[in-house]
């Protein structure tokens, strides 16, 4: 069965950077659009970034535009999320997901994804 494993989270201070990775196994991710979401306690899963199959199209939530950059390396079956100038409100568990249909890089809803990783915690302190 398809498996996604996120890593790279941690505890950082406001203004710091982190790079998250999501490694996929038992699947060729070049056939799928991918995305990053996050979830804070008591809140629903929130869209962060979406990537087209090749990665040439990316879309971001307004809250992270200009600070986060999503990319993918289909050769090594990995998706990345570079997070710069982190803010306390970015604190959440971050998940990567595999979109089930083609959305042109605009898969912004959790219901459009069929598989998720276990998540990686990002905590940003003042």
C-alpha positions in Angstrom: 0.0 0.0 0.0 1.1 3.5 -0.7 3.0 5.1 2.1 4.0 8.7 2.8 6.5 9.7 5.5 7.0 13.3 6.5 10.1 14.6 8.3 11.9 17.8 9.1 9.7 19.3 11.7 10.9 20.7 15.0 10.9 23.6 17.5 12.2 26.9 16.1 12.0 30.5 16.9 10.0 33.1 15.0 11.9 34.2 11.8 13.7 30.8 11.5 13.4 28.4 8.6 12.6 24.7 8.2 12.5 22.3 5.3 10.0 19.5 5.4 10.3 16.4 3.3 7.7 13.8 2.3 9.0 10.5 0.9 6.6 8.3 -0.9 6.9 4.5 -1.3 5.0 1.9 -3.3 3.9 4.6 -5.7 5.3 6.7 -8.6 4.4 10.2 -7.5 5.1 11.5 -11.0 1.6 10.3 -11.8 0.0 12.3 -9.0 -0.5 15.9 -7.9 0.7 16.4 -4.3 -0.1 18.8 -1.6 0.8 20.1 1.9 -1.7 20.7 4.6 -1.5 21.6 8.3 -3.7 21.1 11.3 -3.7 22.8 14.7 -5.4 21.5 17.8 -9.2 22.1 17.6 -9.0 23.1 13.9 -9.6 21.4 10.6 -7.0 20.4 8.1 -5.8 23.6 6.4 -4.5 23.9 2.9 -0.9 25.1 2.6 0.4 24.3 -0.9 -0.4 22.2 -4.0 1.8 21.0 -6.8 1.1 19.8 -10.2 2.5 16.5 -11.4 5.6 18.0 -12.7 5.9 20.7 -10.1 5.7 23.5 -12.7 2.5 24.7 -11.2 2.3 25.5 -7.5 -0.4 27.2 -5.4 -0.3 28.5 -1.9 -2.6 29.6 0.9 -2.6 33.4 1.2 -1.2 33.0 4.8 2.1 31.4 3.5 2.6 33.1 0.1 6.0 34.7 -0.2 7.3 32.7 2.8 6.8 29.0 1.9 8.0 27.2 -1.3 6.8 23.7 -2.3 8.8 21.6 -4.7 9.1 18.0 -5.8 11.7 15.6 -7.1 9.9 12.8 -8.8 13.2 10.9 -9.4 13.5 10.3 -5.6 9.7 10.2 -5.0 9.9 13.2 -2.6 8.0 16.4 -2.0 9.5 19.3 -0.1 8.2 22.4 1.7 10.7 25.1 2.4 9.3 27.3 5.2 11.0 30.7 5.8 10.3 33.5 8.2 8.2 31.2 10.4 5.6 32.7 12.6 3.9 31.4 15.8 0.7 31.0 13.8 2.5 28.4 11.6 2.6 26.0 14.5 0.8 22.9 13.5 1.2 19.3 12.4 2.1 19.3 8.7 0.9 16.6 6.4 1.6 15.7 2.8 -1.0 14.1 0.6 -1.6 12.5 -2.7 -4.4 13.9 -4.9 -6.6 11.4 -6.5 -7.5 13.3 -9.7 -5.8 16.0 -11.9 -6.6 19.5 -10.7 -3.9 21.4 -12.5 -2.1 22.1 -9.3 -5.2 23.5 -7.7 -6.1 20.7 -5.3 -6.8 22.9 -2.2 -9.3 20.8 -0.3 -8.6 17.8 1.9 -11.4 15.8 0.2 -9.4 15.9 -3.0 -6.6 13.8 -1.4 -6.8 10.0 -1.0 -3.6 9.3 1.0 -1.8 11.1 3.8 1.3 10.7 5.8 1.5 10.6 9.6 2.5 14.3 9.9 5.4 16.1 11.3 5.1 18.7 14.2 6.2 22.3 13.6 6.3 24.5 16.6 7.3 28.2 16.3 8.0 30.2 19.5 8.3 33.9 19.9 
